[in-house]
Amino acid sequence: MENSKRKQWEMLDKDKTYFSFIENCRLKKYSPEDQIQIHHIIPKYAFENTPEDIAYKDSSENLIELSLQDHQKAHELLYEIFHNKQDLGAIKMLSGNLVESRRIWRQLGAAATHVIQKKQNKTFFNSEFQKEMSRRSLERSDALEIRSKGGKLGGTNRNLDRVITSNDRYVFSYENVQVLCILNCRTGGQVLEQLNNFKKTPLQRVTPLLKGERKSLMVGLVSY
């Protein structure tokens, strides 16, 4: 049974390293002590849901019995040629490193899930979902503290010199009396930090203040 997938992979294996190894294994006579396992010559991950691929994937032409050592070697050759992490996961599993194998498979599973969710416009790829998650985060009293180091850095870089610049000064007043002037802040988070140094009840969000939406503490923006 000829298969286009087999022809494609043979062309990619330019030095015939992998397929020569497979053919040599066909000539071997393993001893009863060898742990015999079934190996897909063209890996299962390479096939699509087409009639041709479905018929060939588990056919006798695409299956070979290998010892445990040769099975591991086969995946090592596949990884060297095609650089697919599914082969790396198989190598770790066959060598007994189950912890690392599971870690690789979890990463691959997450990546595949993200591809599907992006196509379906779900979860983090959906703007409404992101807004809801952001709202829930901001409602927490420890919203700033629970962010990861990357999250804090990303938030700072994202807002850097956009709404607020280092050349702006913020004059905060209460009942029409100026109470605090903040200079040279680069982000809303830095304004919030300065305000909390002067206020007994900690503020959790600075956006309403900067927009003038909060009535109990008004704000005016004055540029140098």
Secondary structure, DSSP 8 states (H G I E B T S, - for coil): ---HHHHHHHHH-TT-HHHHHHHHHHT----TTS-EEEEESS-GGG--SSHHHHHHHTSGGGEEEEEHHHHHHHHHHHHHHH--HHHHHHHHHHTT-HHHHHHHHHHHHHHHHHHHHHHHT-GGGSHHHHHHHHHHHHTSTTTTTTS-HHHHHHHHHHHTTTTS-TTEEEEEEETTEEEEEEES--SHHHHHHHHHTT-SS--S--HHHHHT--SSSEEEEEE-
